[in-house]
Amino acid sequence: MPCCVRTSTATATYDTERLLRTFARTRPRHRPGTRWHYSNFGVALLGPAMARATGTDCPTLLTRHVTHPLGLSGTTLGPGDPATTATGHRADGTTPVPGIGMGPFRAAGAARSTPADLLTYLEAHLDPERAPLPLRLPLRDVQIPQLRRGLRHRDTHTLTWYHHPAPGGPLLFHSGETFGQQAFLGFHPASATGVAALVTRPGRSSRLVNTAYELLYALAADPAA
């Protein structure tokens, strides 16, 4: 079953100092390397960590090292153009939900993109050797399984993608939900197939994640379908 990552309006009440103070008080419950938990908080910490290490803010790093080299001109980390930004809705599909800032959690959930850019991003993962030279190794590395999870540990996880068995080879995907929006990205290297799906309403009632996952799996099983 695909996993949908969610964020809440509580993230907007944080600032970077509060994020770092919370991290300083955090104590692991298990020995490192023995347990795994999905953590938006952990990914959010990468933002100030990278900024502190490089002396450059996170949006600039994303543009310099990822979006510009890949030609993702419609992708930003932060507020987008109101004239072209889709309006999210509550689960009823009609009540609009205004977008809000993610504060220091922007590394975990503030990326805004277009369908065309998302497909271009997937194409880079399907064929890393055609990507700009500095990105080839990272694009390969993020597809390497790092741990086992799920029922009887049948599923694995990479640094950034869920990694499920599928015909011909693994299927990699990720999904997310925040403030009236849902997104799914997935690809199947063996069949050179990718799926990007978006919807402007949250919740399981939209069935976006399951539908997109089932479509990708079906295409992986029969690319000619």
N, C-alpha and C positions, 0 to 999 in steps of 0.2 A: 504494500500500500504506500503510495507516495506521501511524503511529508510536506506540510505547508508551514512555513516559518512566519510567525506573526510578530508585529510590534504594536505598542499601545501608545496612547497620548501621554502616558507617564514619562516616556523618553524625552519629551519636549521640555520637561521641568528641570532636567539635569543641565549642568554646565560641565565643562571639562574637569574643573577642580573637584567637583562632587563625584564625577566618574572615577577619578584617580583615588580619591579618599575611600570610596567604596571598595575599589580593588585592593587597596592597602590593608583593609580590614578582612578581606576574604581569605579563608583558610581551606585548603583542599580536604575533601572528606576521604579520599582514597589516594593511595600511592600513585604518582604520575605514571601513566602508561598502562594502568590496570583497568580503568573504567572510562567510558566515553559518554558525554552529554552534549547535545547541541546547545550552543550558547551565542545568542546575539550579543550579549555583554562582552564575551571574549573577542568577537570580531570587531565590535565597537572600539575596543582598546587598541586595535591595530592602527586606527586613525591617528591619535595623539602620539603613539609610539613611533610611527613612521615620520610624523612631523618633527618630533623631538630629535630623532636620529639624523634627519637630513636637513633640518632648518627650512623645510618647505611645507606648506599646508597640503592637506590630503587632496583637495580638488585639483590643485596644480600637479601633484604627483600622478594622479589618475590620468589627467589630460596628457602630460608629457610622456608617460611610459606605456599607456594603454590606448586611450581613445584616439589620440592623434596618429600614432603609428598604424593603427588598424583602420583609419579613415572613418571613425564613428563620430561624424560631425553633429549628430542629433542626440548625443549622450552627455549628460552632465552629472555632477555630484552636488546637488543642491537645488534651489528653486529654479524652475524652468520658465519659459515664456508663457504668461497667463493665456495668451491668445491661442497657443497650440497645446497647452497642457490639458489632458483629459480630466473631466470632473468625476470623482469617485462617488459612490452611493452606498447607502446602508443596505442591509440584507434584503429589504423590500424592493430594491432595484429602482426606486423613484426618489427617495429623500437624498439630496446631495450632501456630500461630506467635504468640507473645505480642506485642502491640503495644509499641513502644518510643518514647521521645521523639525528636523530630527536632532538638533543640537549636536552634542559630541557623539551621538549614535549614528551620524551620517555615514560612516564607513560600513555600517551594518545594514542600512536600509534607505538611503537617500538618493540612490541612483535613479535618474530619469532618462528614458531612452525612447526610441521609435521602433516600430516593428522591423523596418529595414535594417537598422543598426543591430538589433538583436539577432537577425538572421546572419548578418555579416560576422558578428561575434561567434556564432555557432560554426560558421564556415571555417574560421581560423582554428577552431578546436578540431574540426574534422580533417584538416590538412595543415598541421603546424609548419611543415616545411615550406609552405608558400607564404607564411607570415614574415614580417620583418625579422631580420636575424636576431636581435636582442630578445624577441618574444618566443622564439622557437622552443628553447629549452623550458621556459615556464609553462608554455601550453602543453608540452608533453608531460612535465612533472605533475601538473594538477590532475592528470588522468591515472596516475599510479595509485593502486589501492594501498591504504594505510592501516586499516583495521577492519574487523569483522563485526557485524551487528545483525539484529533482527532474529526472527524465529530460527532456532538451531544454528544461528550465525551463518545463514546462507547468503546474506547480503554483505557487501563491503562498502567502504566509504573512502573517498580520496580527500585531499585537502579541501576541496570545494564542491565536489559533486557526489550525490548518491550514485551507487555503482551496483546495478542489478544484472543478474544473468539474463541473456536474451539469445535468440537464434543467431549463430555466427559469431557472437562475441558480446561483450558487455554493453549495456545501455546506461548512459550517464545522464543525470537530470538534477534539477533543483527547482523549487517553487517558493513563493513568498506572498505574504498578504499584509497590507498596511493601509489604513485610512481610506477604506472604500475601494481598494484596488487589489487585484490578484494577478500574478504572473507565473508562467511556467516556461522553463527552457530545458530542452533535452536533446540528446544526439546519440546516434548509433554509428560508431566509426566503421564497422564492418560493411554496412550498406550505404555509407556516406549520406545518412539521413538525419535531418534536424527538424525540430518543431519548436516554434515560439508561439505562445498563446497568452492573451491578455483579456481581462474583463474589468469593467468598472463597477463591481460590486463584490463584497467579501462573503465569506461563509460557505459552508458545505453545500448549501442549497444551489449554488451556481454550478457545481460539478465541474468546474474548469479543470482542476488538477487531475482528477480521475479520467476525464474525457481526453485530455491532452496526452496523458500517460498511455492510455489504451490505444490511442491513435499512433503514437510513436512505436509502441510495441508491435502493433499490426503491420506498420510499414517496415519495421526491422525484420519481421517474419516473411514479408512478401513485398519487397521494394517496388514491384511493378503494380501493386494494388492501387 
